[in-house]
Amino acid sequence: MLNIFHKLNQRFFEILPGTLTWLTFILAVFSSIWLPLWAIYFIIVFDFLWLIRVYYMVANQISSWVRFRSAVKIDWWERVSAIGRPAPAKGGSPMADSGWQNLDQKPTQKLTAKNWQDYCHLIFLPTYQEPFEVVDKTFQTLAQNRYDLSKFIVVLAGEARDRENFMAIAEKIQNLYQNRFLKILITVHPQNLTGEIPGKGSNLNYAGGEAKKLIDQLKIPYEKVIVSAFDIDTHPHPQYFAHLTYKYLTHPQPTHTSFQPLALYHNNIWESDPLTRVMANSTTFWLMTDLARSERLFTFSSHSMSFQALVDVGFWQKDIVSEDSRIFLQCLLKYDGDYQVEPLYIPVSMNTVNTGKFWKAMVDQYKQMRRWAWGAEHIPYMIKEFKNHPQMPRWKKFKHFFNQLEGMWSWATAPILITLMGRLPLWFAGRAIQATAFAQIAPLILEKLMTFAIIGLILNAFLSTYLLPQRPKGKSWLGYPLMFLEWLLFPVTMVIFGSIPATESQTRLLLGGRFRLGFWVSGKK
């Protein structure tokens, strides 16, 4: 009986996000037809509150921008190499400088609390059907990082469903880079394992177990292994690992902390389509806002953390889609709320959705946003797990639950309410209401509110243009003003690639069963 109650309780919270979204849309239409004056009041108040929120977001973006500009100017390799023994030459040191250089030997160095040479980096690169060029470019970027490369263990994690293609790529990678890093570990995730769905999470879960065997063989303490879980197209800043190591070594609780870098989508931005560029840049500025509000920050896409925490929670969950943000919740629960996300203002760069064909890219962009919006699955998970952790403070439980629920609701409803439903009550209002002074000035009020909101859009346009990587040969300088003007498409993209896929994801979660989403890999070119 108790088991049935728990299932019903979880099902209720699976239904909740989609129900709130659809109730919002239904009430907006209903009130526009039957209570247009009240609907006008609501839309004006809603738009005004969102204007305040926009300026709050702009303030946070500026704060993150200032910190980003400061962070990329610092020589983090010089700073981190000052901790412990003297630094090796730029670009890495001889393998003999490492305590873990030979897999057949035991570590000989005596570990100290803050000695950067006693720490190694474990980098996960899960891949499925990506071409060799994408994988090779990521390894090139890692090999060019300003760090001691003999401290890198790189895990190239493929799928048995793509074994032939993957093993051919893995062999090339081994031949090209095996002497550059401490170890390249090749893993092949088997098909149809019990209790999992095909996807990045299950691949990482399997690769994590295989990496643990290697770490145990090397006898490296788990707390001295710094993990970075990257997408296969993630190119870290040349100072990323130096900055990450410095933050890890100087943090009071590094094993109870995830580290979230700023995500840029610049690898192929000059070749991608205008709509996908706007969406990619929008994601960057959304994350910039959250980096300045670390109390709301979840891990997203590429992130770093302690191997100790990973082992404690049993690695990434293997039966979900949104493993990148779920791993934070797993750790938060494991440590009864004593876990946090630390912002890193050093960036990593990834690919925009790009297939070489416009309409295929649009479909893939929509599917990517729908997959990200499937993060609504965290809401029933939190409710289910919070009651199993009575030691976790109630205010922290409520904060994370509310932020997640409100964020999903806003994602699905706000763009449509602001852009499409703002004038709906005026269309249905009778002559008597239309003749009132308030109804006549309402369009002017809405217009003014939207005008003030455009200031935030202009700021994003300037910052995104400033952030652009160097123009490739063959690309016209006109690309800069064109990419600035592309931000005029933002209201359209936020409805087509924001509200609609978010609403679909929440609706699928509401319906359950065969409507649930599985993992989907976006096209990279």
C-alpha positions in Angstrom: 0.0 0.0 0.0 2.8 2.4 0.9 4.6 1.6 -2.4 1.4 2.5 -4.3 1.2 5.8 -2.4 4.8 6.6 -3.3 4.2 5.9 -7.0 1.1 8.1 -7.0 3.0 10.8 -5.2 5.8 10.7 -7.8 3.3 10.6 -10.6 1.7 13.8 -9.3 4.9 15.7 -9.5 5.6 14.4 -13.0 2.2 15.8 -13.9 2.7 19.1 -12.0 5.0 21.1 -14.4 2.9 20.4 -17.6 -0.3 21.0 -15.7 0.9 24.4 -14.5 2.0 25.4 -18.0 -1.2 24.3 -19.7 -3.4 25.9 -17.0 -1.5 29.2 -17.6 -2.2 29.1 -21.3 -5.8 28.1 -20.8 -6.5 30.8 -18.2 -4.8 33.4 -20.4 -7.1 32.5 -23.4 -10.2 32.1 -21.2 -9.7 35.4 -19.4 -8.9 37.2 -22.7 -12.3 36.2 -24.0 -14.5 36.3 -20.8 -12.6 38.7 -18.6 -10.5 40.9 -21.0 -10.1 43.8 -18.6 -8.6 41.5 -15.9 -6.5 39.9 -18.5 -5.1 43.3 -19.5 -4.2 44.1 -15.9 -2.5 40.7 -15.6 -0.4 41.1 -18.8 0.8 44.6 -17.8 1.7 43.4 -14.3 3.4 40.3 -15.8 5.4 42.3 -18.3 6.4 44.8 -15.7 7.7 42.1 -13.4 9.6 40.5 -16.3 11.1 43.9 -17.1 12.5 44.0 -13.5 13.7 40.5 -14.0 15.4 41.4 -17.3 17.3 44.3 -15.6 18.3 42.0 -12.7 19.6 39.5 -15.3 21.5 42.2 -17.1 23.2 43.3 -13.8 24.2 39.6 -13.2 25.5 39.3 -16.8 27.6 42.4 -16.4 29.0 41.0 -13.1 29.9 37.7 -14.8 31.3 39.6 -17.8 33.7 41.6 -15.6 34.8 38.5 -13.8 35.3 36.6 -17.1 37.4 39.4 -18.5 39.5 39.4 -15.4 39.9 35.6 -15.2 41.2 35.1 -18.8 43.9 37.7 -18.2 45.4 35.8 -15.2 48.3 33.4 -15.7 46.7 30.5 -13.7 49.5 28.1 -14.6 51.9 30.4 -12.8 49.6 30.6 -9.8 48.9 26.9 -9.5 52.5 25.9 -10.1 53.5 28.1 -7.1 51.6 25.6 -4.9 54.0 22.8 -3.9 57.1 22.1 -6.0 58.5 24.2 -8.8 56.7 24.2 -12.1 57.8 22.3 -15.2 58.3 24.1 -18.5 55.3 25.5 -20.3 53.1 23.0 -22.2 53.9 20.1 -19.7 56.7 18.4 -18.0 58.5 15.2 -18.7 56.6 12.1 -17.6 59.4 11.4 -15.0 58.2 14.4 -13.0 55.0 12.7 -12.2 54.3 10.3 -9.4 51.9 8.3 -11.5 54.0 8.0 -14.7 54.3 4.2 -14.9 51.2 2.0 -14.6 53.3 -0.8 -13.4 55.0 1.1 -10.6 53.5 2.3 -7.3 53.5 6.0 -6.5 56.7 7.1 -4.9 55.9 10.7 -3.9 54.8 11.5 -0.4 51.4 13.2 -0.7 51.0 16.7 0.8 47.9 18.7 1.4 48.5 21.3 -1.3 50.9 20.0 -3.9 49.5 20.3 -7.4 51.7 17.5 -8.7 50.0 15.0 -6.5 46.7 15.6 -8.3 45.7 14.3 -11.7 42.9 15.2 -14.1 40.4 12.5 -15.3 38.7 13.8 -18.4 35.6 11.9 -19.8 34.8 12.3 -23.5 31.6 10.3 -24.3 30.9 10.0 -28.0 28.4 8.4 -30.3 28.7 8.5 -34.1 30.7 11.7 -34.1 33.2 11.9 -37.0 36.9 11.6 -36.4 37.5 15.3 -37.1 35.3 16.3 -34.1 37.1 13.9 -31.7 40.5 14.8 -33.1 40.0 18.5 -32.6 39.1 18.0 -29.0 42.2 16.0 -28.4 44.3 18.7 -30.1 42.8 21.3 -27.8 43.6 19.2 -24.7 47.2 18.6 -25.9 47.7 22.3 -26.3 46.5 23.1 -22.8 48.9 25.0 -20.6 49.3 22.3 -18.0 51.4 19.3 -17.2 49.9 16.8 -19.6 51.4 13.9 -17.8 48.7 14.5 -15.2 45.9 13.8 -17.7 44.0 10.6 -17.9 41.6 10.9 -20.9 38.7 8.5 -21.2 37.3 8.2 -24.7 33.9 6.5 -24.1 32.2 4.9 -27.1 29.1 2.8 -27.6 28.8 -0.8 -28.7 26.0 0.3 -31.0 28.7 2.2 -32.9 31.6 -0.2 -32.2 33.1 -0.4 -35.7 33.2 3.3 -36.3 34.3 4.1 -32.8 37.1 1.6 -32.6 38.5 2.9 -35.9 38.5 6.4 -34.5 39.9 5.3 -31.1 42.8 3.6 -32.8 43.7 6.7 -34.7 43.5 8.8 -31.5 45.7 6.3 -29.6 48.3 6.5 -32.3 48.3 10.3 -32.4 48.1 11.1 -28.7 49.1 8.1 -26.5 52.5 9.7 -25.7 51.1 13.1 -24.9 49.1 12.1 -21.8 49.5 9.8 -18.8 46.9 7.4 -20.2 44.2 7.3 -22.8 41.5 4.8 -21.6 39.2 3.5 -24.3 35.8 2.1 -23.1 32.9 0.6 -25.0 29.6 0.8 -23.3 27.7 -2.5 -23.9 24.1 -2.5 -25.2 21.0 -3.4 -23.3 22.4 -3.4 -19.7 19.7 -3.8 -17.1 18.2 -0.6 -15.5 19.5 1.9 -18.0 18.5 3.8 -21.2 20.9 4.5 -24.1 22.5 7.9 -23.8 25.3 10.0 -22.3 24.4 9.2 -18.7 24.6 5.4 -19.1 27.8 5.7 -21.2 29.4 7.9 -18.5 28.3 5.5 -15.8 30.0 2.6 -17.4 33.1 4.6 -18.3 33.3 5.8 -14.6 33.4 2.2 -13.4 36.2 1.4 -15.8 38.1 4.5 -14.8 37.8 3.5 -11.1 39.6 0.3 -11.9 42.5 2.3 -13.4 42.6 4.8 -10.5 42.6 1.9 -8.0 45.4 0.2 -10.0 47.4 3.5 -9.9 46.6 3.8 -6.2 45.7 7.5 -6.5 43.5 8.7 -3.7 40.1 9.6 -5.0 40.1 13.1 -3.5 43.2 13.8 -5.6 41.5 13.0 -8.9 39.8 16.0 -10.5 37.1 14.9 -12.9 35.9 16.9 -16.0 32.9 15.5 -17.8 33.0 17.1 -21.3 30.9 16.7 -24.4 33.0 15.3 -27.2 33.1 18.8 -28.9 34.2 20.6 -25.7 37.4 22.7 -26.2 38.6 24.1 -22.8 40.4 27.4 -22.6 44.2 27.0 -22.6 44.2 27.9 -18.9 41.2 25.9 -18.0 42.9 23.1 -16.1 45.3 25.4 -14.4 42.4 27.6 -13.2 40.4 24.5 -12.2 43.3 23.0 -10.2 43.9 26.3 -8.4 40.3 26.6 -7.4 40.2 23.0 -6.3 43.4 23.3 -4.2 42.3 26.5 -2.6 38.7 25.6 -1.9 37.7 24.7 1.7 35.6 21.7 0.6 36.7 20.6 -2.9 35.2 17.1 -2.6 31.8 18.7 -1.9 31.9 21.0 -4.8 31.2 20.9 -8.6 32.9 23.5 -10.8 30.9 25.0 -13.6 32.7 26.9 -16.4 31.2 29.5 -18.7 29.9 27.7 -21.8 30.5 29.3 -25.2 29.3 27.9 -28.5 32.1 29.2 -30.7 33.8 26.1 -32.3 31.7 26.4 -35.5 29.8 29.6 -35.0 31.0 31.3 -38.2 29.6 28.3 -40.2 26.3 27.9 -38.4 22.8 29.3 -39.2 21.6 32.6 -37.8 18.8 31.0 -35.7 21.1 28.5 -34.1 23.7 31.2 -33.4 21.1 33.3 -31.5 20.0 30.2 -29.5 23.6 29.3 -28.7 24.4 32.8 -27.6 21.2 32.9 -25.5 22.3 29.8 -23.7 25.7 31.5 -22.9 24.0 34.6 -21.5 21.5 32.5 -19.5 24.5 30.7 -17.9 26.3 34.0 -17.4 23.3 35.1 -15.3 23.4 32.0 -13.2 27.1 32.1 -12.7 26.6 35.3 -10.7 23.9 33.6 -8.6 25.8 30.5 -7.5 23.1 29.7 -5.0 20.8 28.8 -7.9 23.5 27.2 -10.0 23.2 23.6 -11.2 25.9 21.8 -13.2 25.2 22.1 -17.0 26.7 20.3 -20.0 30.5 20.3 -19.4 31.5 20.5 -15.8 34.2 19.4 -13.3 34.1 17.8 -9.8 35.9 15.5 -7.4 36.3 11.8 -8.2 35.6 11.1 -4.5 32.1 12.6 -4.9 31.5 10.6 -8.1 32.4 7.3 -6.4 30.3 8.2 -3.3 27.1 8.6 -5.4 27.8 5.7 -7.8 28.6 7.8 -10.8 26.1 9.4 -13.1 22.6 8.0 -13.2 22.1 5.6 -16.1 18.4 5.8 -16.6 17.8 9.5 -17.2 18.3 12.1 -20.0 19.6 15.1 -18.0 22.6 13.5 -16.4 24.7 16.7 -16.4 22.4 18.5 -13.9 21.2 15.4 -12.1 24.8 14.7 -10.9 24.6 17.8 -8.8 21.3 16.7 -7.2 22.8 13.2 -6.5 25.7 14.9 -4.6 23.4 17.4 -2.9 21.4 14.5 -1.5 24.3 12.2 -0.7 25.8 14.9 1.6 22.5 16.1 3.0 22.6 19.5 1.4 26.4 20.1 2.0 27.2 20.4 -1.6 27.6 23.4 -3.9 28.5 24.5 -7.4 31.4 26.9 -7.8 31.4 29.2 -10.9 34.4 29.2 -13.1 34.8 32.2 -15.3 37.3 30.5 -17.6 35.3 29.3 -20.6 34.9 26.1 -22.5 33.7 26.2 -26.1 31.4 23.8 -27.9 29.7 23.4 -31.2 26.4 25.0 -32.2 23.9 22.6 -33.9 25.1 22.4 -37.5 24.3 19.6 -40.0 25.2 21.5 -43.2 21.5 21.7 -44.1 19.3 24.5 -42.9 16.0 22.7 -42.2 17.8 19.7 -40.7 19.7 22.1 -38.4 16.4 23.7 -37.4 14.9 20.3 -36.5 18.0 19.3 -34.6 18.1 22.6 -32.7 14.5 22.1 -31.7 15.3 18.5 -30.5 18.3 19.7 -28.5 16.2 22.4 -26.7 13.5 19.8 -26.0 16.1 17.5 -24.5 17.4 20.3 -22.3 13.9 21.1 -21.2 13.5 17.5 -20.2 15.3 18.6 -17.0 11.7 18.9 -15.7 12.3 15.2 -14.7 14.3 16.5 -11.7 11.1 17.8 -10.1 9.6 14.4 -9.2 13.1 13.1 -8.4 13.6 15.8 -5.8 10.3 15.2 -4.1 10.9 11.4 -4.0 14.4 11.8 -2.6 14.1 14.7 -0.2 12.0 12.7 2.2 14.8 10.2 2.4 17.1 12.8 3.7 15.7 14.3 6.8 19.0 15.8 7.8 19.0 18.2 4.8 17.7 21.6 5.8 14.1 22.2 4.7 14.8 25.7 3.4 17.4 24.2 1.1 15.0 21.6 -0.2 12.3 24.2 -0.8 14.8 26.6 -2.5 15.9 24.0 -5.1 12.4 22.6 -5.7 10.9 26.1 -6.2 13.8 27.3 -8.4 13.5 24.3 -10.6 9.6 24.4 -10.9 9.5 28.2 -11.4 12.3 28.0 -13.9 10.6 25.3 -16.0 7.3 27.2 -15.8 8.9 30.4 -17.0 10.8 28.7 -19.7 7.6 27.3 -21.2 5.2 30.2 -20.6 7.0 33.6 -20.5 8.0 34.0 -24.2 4.5 33.1 -25.4 2.7 35.3 -22.8 4.9 38.3 -23.6 5.1 38.1 -27.4 1.8 36.4 -28.5 -0.8 36.9 -25.7 -0.1 40.5 -24.8 -2.7 41.9 -27.2 -5.1 39.0 -27.1 -7.5 40.5 -24.5 -7.7 43.7 -26.6 -8.9 41.7 -29.6 -11.7 40.2 -27.6 -12.7 43.2 -25.5 -16.1 44.6 -26.2 -16.7 48.2 -27.3 -17.5 49.3 -23.8 -14.2 48.1 -22.5 -12.3 49.3 -25.5 -13.7 52.8 -24.9 -12.2 53.0 -21.4 -9.1 55.1 -20.9 -7.2 52.2 -19.5 -7.9 49.9 -22.5 -6.8 52.6 -24.8 -3.5 53.3 -23.1 -2.7 49.6 -22.4 -1.0 49.1 -25.8 1.2 52.2 -25.1 2.1 50.8 -21.7 3.0 47.4 -23.2 5.0 49.1 -26.0 7.0 51.1 -23.5 7.7 48.1 -21.3 8.9 46.2 -24.4 11.1 49.1 -25.4 12.8 49.2 -22.0 13.3 45.4 -22.2 15.1 45.9 -25.6 18.0 47.5 -23.7 18.9 44.0 -22.3 18.7 42.6 -25.8 21.1 45.3 -27.2 23.6 44.5 -24.4 23.5 40.8 -25.3 24.1 41.7 -28.9 27.1 43.8 -28.1 28.6 41.3 -25.7 28.0 38.3 -28.0 29.7 40.2 -30.9 32.7 41.1 -28.7 33.0 37.4 -27.6 33.2 36.1 -31.2 36.3 34.2 -32.1 38.6 35.4 -34.8 37.0 35.6 -38.2 38.1 32.6 -40.4 39.7 33.2 -43.7 37.1 33.5 -46.4 34.5 35.0 -44.1 33.6 38.6 -44.8 33.9 41.3 -42.1 30.2 41.9 -42.7 29.7 38.9 -40.5 30.2 41.0 -37.4 27.3 43.5 -38.0 25.1 40.7 -39.3 25.6 38.7 -36.2 24.8 41.8 -34.1 21.5 42.3 -36.1 20.6 38.6 -35.8 19.6 39.4 -32.2 16.4 40.9 -33.7 15.4 37.2 -34.2 15.5 36.6 -30.4 11.7 37.0 -29.8 11.0 34.4 -32.5 13.7 32.0 -31.4 12.5 32.1 -27.8 9.0 31.0 -28.8 10.0 28.4 -31.5 13.1 27.0 -29.7 12.1 28.0 -26.1 8.5 27.9 -25.2 7.3 25.2 -27.6 10.0 22.5 -27.0 9.7 23.2 -23.2 6.0 22.8 -23.3 6.3 19.6 -25.3 8.8 18.1 -22.8 6.6 18.9 -19.9 3.6 17.5 -21.7 5.4 14.3 -22.5 6.3 14.0 -18.8 2.7 14.7 -17.9 1.5 11.9 -20.2 4.2 9.5 -19.3 4.6 6.0 -20.7 5.6 5.9 -24.4 5.6 9.7 -24.6 8.7 9.9 -22.3 11.9 11.2 -24.0 15.0 9.2 -24.5 18.5 10.6 -25.1 19.2 12.3 -28.5 22.5 13.4 -29.9 22.6 16.7 -31.8 24.3 17.0 -35.1 27.9 18.3 -35.2 29.8 19.3 -38.2 
